Amino acid sequence: MSVMTTGVSPHIRSGRTTQSIMLDVIIALCPALIASVVIYGFRALLLTCISVAACVLLEFVWEKAMKKPVTIGDLSAVVTGMLLAFNVPVGMPIWELLVGDIAAIILVKMLFGGLGCNFMNPALVGRIVIMFSFTTDMTTYAVPRVAGAIVSGGVDAVSTATPLTMMDQLTWGNFTQLLLGAHGGVIGEVCAAALILGGIYLIIRKVIKPIIPLCYLGSLLLFSWLFGGVQPVLSLFAGGVLLGAIFMATDYVTSPFTNLGKVIFGCGCGFITAAIRVFGNYAEGVTFAILLMNILVPYINDLTMTKPLGGEASK
């Protein structure tokens, strides 16, 4: 007589770990990091390394103080540190960046229970804190070295506008400039080609599905056109939309887990970003769009939850 052994879920297991997934994200971010060093000089690398070290140290100290298991080996703090550094200009004072690191790791991640418990993307909240606390420094963008305005060993003090603030002046002749990063902006957003390369790597490695990025970019293009935005196609390569769509909107913890939910989430991000860019006084809208949709994720999950095979609806 055969014996059937049963057990609790999950019944399908994967060899992927949090550490391996985060390592893939770090690798995918490296092209943008290399591009930022080429464009802005080694201070871009310095800010990134300091941000990473601060996030890892903050998480380690908190867990030791709270007598909790140390989880810095999962590399999630490294990813947060890189993403937050990618969201500030290269001339950002180090101590101001550290304020953002504290907000991201302590206020958003650790106070809510650590990785998997935060309801918002930590790096984006860190960016919001820095932006509202140090607005002048967050909106002072260095002229790229590739434009010949960087002196040896440092960043030129002359600031420049970002493509988003001068969209009405851009033409398709500026496409190469947007693609390769020969313009002002924050560290990680300027080189669209590097971000696309990183996104392709994540999709090939099956770390992310292309649903959210494609829905985000597609809806942003559609609503920018419907709202009468200037240069809707070029706007996809300007600002932080590629960085946000590929690396932050796809965060496992703060994005829906169903495919339909991902479609709703991505389209919602695109709609809010387009609305802010076209009708708002703020040129960028990616951060607010993703954070607002993060808040709606539990409701999107409930709305799009599928019934398990063989199950029945709750009474």
Phi, psi and omega in degrees: 000130181280150180244127178265122179263128180244159179203170180282160177290159007275146180263339177253122184243154180236150178281353180287138176243167177302320181297317181292324178293314180295325177296321177296321178295319178299316178298319181293333179279343184298320177302319178292325178293315178299316179298321181295325178292319178296319185283317189246351181099180188288349177293333176297318177292321179299312180299319180295315180296319180294318179297317178297312181299320181294316180296317179295315180296317179299316179294319180297312182295318179299313183293325175294316181295324180272002180056046178248159177302138179282126186243015184295344179291346179282353174070006180294326178293327177296315179297316178300316179298319178294314182296321179293318176298324179293345183260012178235155176292158184293339179271005182300127175302141186300319184294331177289322175298322180295328175299317177296322178299317179297315179298317183293311187278312186279305187288321187264320186267299190287321180295338178264003175113004178095191184302131179097349182249344181287142182260356175230158178290119185301317182297323181289323176294320176301319178297317179300316180299315180294319184296317181280336181273325185227063188300318183299313181292330180283346181243018175252106187253131180286149174288129183299148176299326182295344176269004177082017185248013179252125178279156183300125174090359180196183182260134178298140183286345181290130179264163182218163178279159174265160180303329181296329181278354181222038182299327182291347180260352184276146174229177179295346174292342179269002186300314179299322178299317179291321184292322186260349173094025179275057181201169180284157179161185176281167190306310191268355187260346194286324184264096182298322182298320179293322179292320178296319178300316178296322178296318177299319179299315181295323179291316178299320179282358179060031174282322176232157170265149182283001187299306183296310179302317182292318178294322178299306184293319181295316180290325176298317178298314183296309184288329175297320178291316180295324181278357179082027179292154180276133177049062184300326180289314180294333181295340178293335182258003181250150179073202186262018187294319180291317177299317180290315184293322185274317191252340184243323176290338182268006179306128184303318188287322189251018176232158182297156181258352176262154181296318177296321177297322178296322178297312179299316181298311181297317180293323177297318177298317180295319180296313183293319179299314180297318182297317180293317182294322184275316188256343183272168176276349182262127187293327183255152179219004187296312183301311181295321182297312182293317181295320177296319179289329174304319180297328183273353185304314179303322180287323176296319178298316179297321183291324187255008181298131178268153179280129179301147179300125180086358181268180178222155182295145179291144182274000000 
